[in-house]
Amino acid sequence: MPAVTLVFVHGWSVTNLNTYGNLPARLRAEGKLRGVDIQVEEIFLGRYISFHDEVRVPDISRAFKTAIVDQLSHITSKGNRFICITHSTGGPVIRDWWNRYYKDKRGKCPMSHLIMLAPANFGSALAQLGKGVLSRLKSWWNGVEPGQGVLDFLELGSAETWELNKEWIQSDGSHISPTGIFPFVLTGQTIDRKLYDVLNSYTGETGSDGVIRVASANMEGRYIKLVQPVPFKNEKGKLVTEELKVSESKMAPATALRVIHDKSHGGSKKGIQLSVGEKDPESMETINAIFECIRIKTKKEYDDLYLKFKDETAAVQRDEHIEREDRFLLADRFFIHDRYTMIIIRVRDNEGYPITDYDLVLTAGEHDDPNHLPEGFFIDRQRNKKNKETLTYYINYDIMQGLVKPEDIVRNNKGEIIRGNIVGIDRLGLILTPRPDNGFVRYIDCKYTANKKLFNWALNPNSTTMIDIVLQRVVDKEVFRLEDLVPSKNFGGIKPTNEIAE
């Protein structure tokens, strides 16, 4: 096998090369044992991006492009390509670089493989806590205070990650090829209890590695666009609309995801990158997965590995379903690691204006009732601080679909029931109450009746669904009228009517 050039791009809030741990050296050593000649190039971005609020992800992409020219021209000038291994924020950073400069195939991308370890592809729930809090969290990246520009990017539901992921979801998948790129996501779902912060529950959130949710790491998301029909007057003369209509639904290209046993985001004991030792057997699963990615040369091989990773991920999640924490002189604690899903909802009007004030209620069942949602399904909700039209819901997928089999009952080591059977749902809907709901420009309530189609599309284990809701902007006729020439007439007291400007 010819020489393979690896480029490591670390995460964010990093101050030295120790963030890579022994991973580069371990891959080089393992490569020789496997007949792969690996060269390592370290492009260190953190020394100038992590601590400056004005630096944003597009700036980093631009700098990375320059770094390749400056440091890898001896490779790229010969037509050779490199394999990029990223950690955490490094994943979406390199995706942004590829999206900006090579998505439209304006030139052959110098990167052939993108292997992302615990990437924040849809963001991190921790990002909203703010710079000061994050710098004190042990689970955050090396306890370094971050820069606000990149922190805004990482917040769940940011405009930047929305567009980046929407473009990937809407692509036709032709980029995944020998002449394009081969993308991979390797992540853990283990909480390193030594890094858990009791004041910030996100650091111990199941379905995550303590920083990044599996659903947020996975690139294989979905996009749904719901559009409100044009309002009309009902028999009582009230402005109403028909229910929301699906105008677009798209699933991302099949993108390889592998959950690794017993790996957390950071830390020298369980961190998916930093815990890799020179010879430790505990990291062999990670090492083997990386080499399986490196060896991919054809689309057929990629598709086969996608299916293999899918089966292995299912096996890992079965193995790690029940976690027992031994506590000296205290009763053992048990944690149930179900599969989770994220739904990111963005509400705008048909003119593109964000709607930041609204109530949204999920409904379920044949009677389209929020009270029919199963108990315990809801884990978290976040509204993006800058893009307030965007809400992110974190949902227990297994509870939503139901746990009704005898083997679904969870017991402790004494045989006592920790969680019994749960009746799930197979229909999902929503009710949206936007504001302002009166005045010269207003919005009208709408809904999407609970049905099986939305349930199957919006809820998918280990992944994220983006739902665009487009409401009709109702403009009253009194916003602009033509009047007779009466100099003394005052229109300051004009009130809105029930008539709409077409």
Number of C-alpha atoms within 10 A of each C-alpha: 8 8 13 19 19 22 21 21 25 26 25 27 23 23 17 12 13 9 21 20 17 16 21 22 17 17 23 18 16 20 18 11 10 11 11 19 17 19 16 16 16 14 16 18 19 19 13 12 23 23 20 14 14 11 16 19 22 15 15 20 20 14 15 19 15 12 15 16 14 10 13 19 14 12 15 16 11 8 10 16 19 22 21 22 21 25 27 27 28 25 26 28 28 23 19 22 20 20 17 14 16 18 20 11 13 8 10 16 17 22 22 23 25 23 24 29 27 35 30 31 29 31 26 25 25 23 21 18 13 16 15 12 15 20 17 15 20 17 28 24 24 19 16 20 22 24 20 19 18 25 24 25 24 24 27 30 31 23 16 17 21 19 12 17 24 19 15 21 23 16 15 13 14 12 18 20 18 15 16 20 21 24 21 27 26 25 33 30 28 26 25 21 13 10 17 18 16 9 8 13 12 22 26 20 21 22 25 29 28 30 27 29 32 33 26 28 30 26 28 23 29 25 23 20 18 20 21 24 16 13 18 14 12 10 7 6 9 11 18 16 18 14 16 21 15 15 11 12 16 18 18 19 19 16 20 24 27 25 26 22 23 20 27 30 31 27 21 14 16 22 24 27 28 20 22 26 18 16 12 10 11 16 23 14 11 24 17 13 18 19 15 14 23 20 14 19 15 14 14 11 13 24 16 14 21 19 15 14 22 16 12 17 21 14 14 18 19 13 12 18 14 16 14 13 12 11 9 7 6 7 9 12 11 16 13 15 21 18 24 27 23 29 24 24 20 24 23 19 17 14 10 11 13 17 21 18 12 15 11 13 12 19 23 25 20 15 12 20 18 17 12 18 21 18 12 11 18 15 13 14 16 17 21 18 15 12 18 17 19 26 22 21 19 22 21 25 20 19 23 25 19 17 17 14 10 9 10 14 14 17 15 15 9 6 8 9 12 12 13 15 16 19 15 21 18 17 23 28 22 19 21 19 16 19 16 15 14 14 15 17 16 15 23 20 19 20 21 21 22 23 17 17 12 18 18 13 16 25 22 21 17 26 24 29 27 25 21 20 21 23 28 18 20 23 19 20 16 16 15 9 6 6 7 6 7 7 6 6 9 8 7 6 6 9 11 16 13 16 14 18 11 7
